[in-house]
């Protein structure tokens, strides 16, 4: 998959066999690597290619991206007038 000078070979979508896709999906779902690491290691160019494979062939629910929420601090609920009184 790599040239002699260790630069990844650019590939097209047609180059990926079903077995290869399943191997990448399995490695990501086992936790061996993240999908971004899989892209880099296997020379997969498309940013969403591995995510598409995970949604299509994976056993986990990859349909929604995880939502990160910040815990609300008590100060966030204060109005400007309450802040002035302190």
DRENPA-3360 file (N, C-alpha, C; in nm, 2 decimals, always signed):
BEGIN
1 = XXXXXXXX = +0.08/-0.12/+0.00/+0.00/+0.00/+0.00/+0.08/+0.13/+0.00 ~ +0.21/+0.12/+0.02/+0.29/+0.24/+0.02/+0.40/+0.22/-0.08 ~ +0.45/+0.34/-0.13/+0.56/+0.34/-0.22/+0.69/+0.32/-0.15 ~ +0.79/+0.30/-0.22/+0.92/+0.27/-0.16/+0.97/+0.39/-0.07 ~ +0.93/+0.51/-0.09/+0.97/+0.62/+0.00/+0.87/+0.65/+0.11 ~ +0.79/+0.55/+0.14/+0.70/+0.56/+0.26/+0.59/+0.67/+0.24 ~ +0.55/+0.71/+0.12/+0.44/+0.80/+0.11/+0.32/+0.71/+0.06 ~ +0.20/+0.74/+0.12/+0.09/+0.65/+0.09/+0.05/+0.66/-0.06;
9 = XXXXXXXX = +0.00/+0.55/-0.12/-0.05/+0.55/-0.25/-0.19/+0.61/-0.25 ~ -0.22/+0.70/-0.35/-0.35/+0.75/-0.36/-0.44/+0.65/-0.42 ~ -0.55/+0.63/-0.36/-0.64/+0.52/-0.41/-0.78/+0.58/-0.45 ~ -0.85/+0.51/-0.53/-0.99/+0.55/-0.57/-1.08/+0.45/-0.49 ~ -1.21/+0.49/-0.49/-1.31/+0.41/-0.42/-1.32/+0.27/-0.47 ~ -1.30/+0.25/-0.60/-1.31/+0.12/-0.66/-1.20/+0.02/-0.61 ~ -1.09/+0.08/-0.56/-0.98/-0.01/-0.51/-1.01/-0.09/-0.38 ~ -1.11/-0.05/-0.31/-1.14/-0.11/-0.18/-1.23/-0.23/-0.19;
17 = XXXXXXXX = -1.18/-0.34/-0.16/-1.26/-0.46/-0.16/-1.35/-0.47/-0.03 ~ -1.45/-0.55/-0.04/-1.54/-0.56/+0.08/-1.46/-0.62/+0.20 ~ -1.37/-0.71/+0.17/-1.29/-0.76/+0.28/-1.20/-0.66/+0.35 ~ -1.15/-0.57/+0.27/-1.06/-0.46/+0.32/-1.15/-0.36/+0.40 ~ -1.27/-0.33/+0.35/-1.36/-0.24/+0.43/-1.39/-0.30/+0.56 ~ -1.43/-0.43/+0.56/-1.47/-0.50/+0.69/-1.35/-0.51/+0.78 ~ -1.23/-0.52/+0.73/-1.11/-0.53/+0.82/-1.09/-0.39/+0.89 ~ -1.10/-0.28/+0.81/-1.09/-0.15/+0.87/-1.20/-0.12/+0.97;
25 = XXXXXXXX = -1.32/-0.16/+0.94/-1.44/-0.14/+1.03/-1.42/-0.22/+1.16 ~ -1.37/-0.34/+1.15/-1.35/-0.43/+1.26/-1.24/-0.36/+1.35 ~ -1.13/-0.32/+1.29/-1.02/-0.26/+1.37/-1.07/-0.13/+1.45 ~ -1.15/-0.05/+1.38/-1.20/+0.07/+1.45/-1.30/+0.03/+1.56 ~ -1.39/-0.06/+1.53/-1.49/-0.10/+1.63/-1.43/-0.17/+1.75 ~ -1.32/-0.24/+1.73/-1.25/-0.30/+1.84/-1.18/-0.20/+1.93 ~ -1.15/-0.09/+1.88/-1.08/+0.02/+1.95/-0.93/+0.02/+1.93 ~ -0.89/-0.06/+1.82/-0.75/-0.06/+1.79/-0.70/+0.07/+1.74;
33 = XXXXXXXX = -0.79/+0.15/+1.67/-0.75/+0.28/+1.62/-0.88/+0.36/+1.60 ~ -0.86/+0.49/+1.59/-0.98/+0.57/+1.55/-1.00/+0.57/+1.40 ~ -1.11/+0.62/+1.36/-1.14/+0.62/+1.21/-1.04/+0.71/+1.14 ~ -0.99/+0.82/+1.21/-0.89/+0.91/+1.15/-0.76/+0.84/+1.14 ~ -0.72/+0.76/+1.24/-0.60/+0.69/+1.23/-0.60/+0.58/+1.12 ~ -0.72/+0.52/+1.11/-0.74/+0.42/+1.00/-0.72/+0.48/+0.86 ~ -0.77/+0.60/+0.85/-0.75/+0.67/+0.72/-0.60/+0.69/+0.69 ~ -0.53/+0.74/+0.79/-0.39/+0.77/+0.77/-0.31/+0.64/+0.75;
41 = XXXXXXXX = -0.33/+0.54/+0.83/-0.26/+0.41/+0.82/-0.28/+0.34/+0.69 ~ -0.41/+0.33/+0.65/-0.44/+0.26/+0.52/-0.44/+0.35/+0.40 ~ -0.41/+0.48/+0.41/-0.40/+0.56/+0.29/-0.53/+0.59/+0.23 ~ -0.64/+0.61/+0.31/-0.77/+0.63/+0.26/-0.79/+0.78/+0.25 ~ -0.81/+0.84/+0.13/-0.81/+0.98/+0.12/-0.94/+1.05/+0.17 ~ -1.05/+0.99/+0.14/-1.18/+1.06/+0.17/-1.20/+1.08/+0.32 ~ -1.24/+1.20/+0.36/-1.26/+1.23/+0.50/-1.37/+1.15/+0.56 ~ -1.47/+1.12/+0.49/-1.59/+1.05/+0.54/-1.60/+0.90/+0.50;
49 = XXXXXXXX = -1.50/+0.86/+0.42/-1.50/+0.72/+0.37/-1.52/+0.61/+0.48 ~ -1.43/+0.62/+0.58/-1.43/+0.52/+0.68/-1.56/+0.53/+0.76 ~ -1.61/+0.66/+0.79/-1.74/+0.67/+0.86/-1.85/+0.61/+0.78 ~ -1.85/+0.63/+0.65/-1.95/+0.56/+0.56/-1.95/+0.41/+0.58 ~ -1.83/+0.36/+0.58/-1.81/+0.21/+0.59/-1.86/+0.17/+0.73 ~ -1.84/+0.25/+0.83/-1.88/+0.21/+0.97/-2.03/+0.21/+0.98 ~ -2.10/+0.31/+0.91/-2.24/+0.31/+0.91/-2.30/+0.20/+0.83 ~ -2.24/+0.16/+0.72/-2.29/+0.06/+0.64/-2.26/-0.08/+0.68;
57 = XXXXXXXX = -2.14/-0.11/+0.73/-2.09/-0.24/+0.76/-2.07/-0.27/+0.91 ~ -2.07/-0.16/+0.99/-2.04/-0.18/+1.13/-2.15/-0.24/+1.22 ~ -2.12/-0.29/+1.33/-2.22/-0.34/+1.42/-2.27/-0.24/+1.52 ~ -2.19/-0.13/+1.54/-2.23/-0.02/+1.63/-2.32/+0.08/+1.56 ~ -2.38/+0.17/+1.64/-2.46/+0.27/+1.58/-2.38/+0.39/+1.55 ~ -2.35/+0.41/+1.42/-2.26/+0.53/+1.38/-2.34/+0.63/+1.31 ~ -2.48/+0.63/+1.32/-2.56/+0.72/+1.24/-2.55/+0.86/+1.29 ~ -2.52/+0.88/+1.42/-2.52/+1.02/+1.47/-2.38/+1.05/+1.53;
65 = XXXXXXXX = -2.33/+1.17/+1.51/-2.20/+1.20/+1.57/-2.23/+1.23/+1.72 ~ -2.13/+1.20/+1.80/-2.15/+1.23/+1.95/-2.16/+1.38/+1.97 ~ -2.25/+1.42/+2.06/-2.27/+1.56/+2.09/-2.20/+1.59/+2.22 ~ -2.11/+1.68/+2.21/-2.03/+1.72/+2.33/-2.11/+1.84/+2.39 ~ -2.13/+1.83/+2.52/-2.20/+1.94/+2.59/-2.11/+1.98/+2.71 ~ -2.11/+2.10/+2.73/-2.03/+2.16/+2.84/-2.12/+2.17/+2.96 ~ -2.07/+2.13/+3.08/-2.16/+2.15/+3.20/-2.18/+2.29/+3.22 ~ -2.31/+2.32/+3.26/-2.34/+2.46/+3.29/-2.29/+2.50/+3.43;
73 = XXXXXXXX = -2.23/+2.62/+3.43/-2.18/+2.67/+3.56/-2.29/+2.75/+3.62 ~ -2.29/+2.77/+3.75/-2.40/+2.85/+3.81/-2.39/+2.99/+3.77 ~ -2.27/+3.04/+3.73/-2.26/+3.18/+3.69/-2.33/+3.20/+3.55 ~ -2.34/+3.10/+3.47/-2.40/+3.12/+3.34/-2.55/+3.16/+3.35 ~ -2.62/+3.13/+3.46/-2.76/+3.17/+3.47/-2.78/+3.31/+3.53 ~ -2.67/+3.37/+3.57/-2.69/+3.51/+3.63/-2.72/+3.61/+3.52 ~ -2.81/+3.70/+3.55/-2.83/+3.81/+3.46/-2.73/+3.92/+3.48 ~ -2.71/+4.01/+3.39/-2.61/+4.12/+3.41/-2.64/+4.20/+3.54;
81 = XXXXXX = -2.77/+4.22/+3.57/-2.80/+4.29/+3.70/-2.75/+4.21/+3.82 ~ -2.76/+4.08/+3.82/-2.71/+4.00/+3.93/-2.56/+4.01/+3.94 ~ -2.49/+4.01/+3.83/-2.35/+4.02/+3.83/-2.30/+4.15/+3.89 ~ -2.37/+4.26/+3.87/-2.33/+4.39/+3.92/-2.35/+4.39/+4.07 ~ -2.45/+4.33/+4.12/-2.48/+4.33/+4.27/-2.37/+4.26/+4.35 ~ -2.29/+4.17/+4.28/-2.19/+4.10/+4.36/-2.08/+4.19/+4.40;
% end
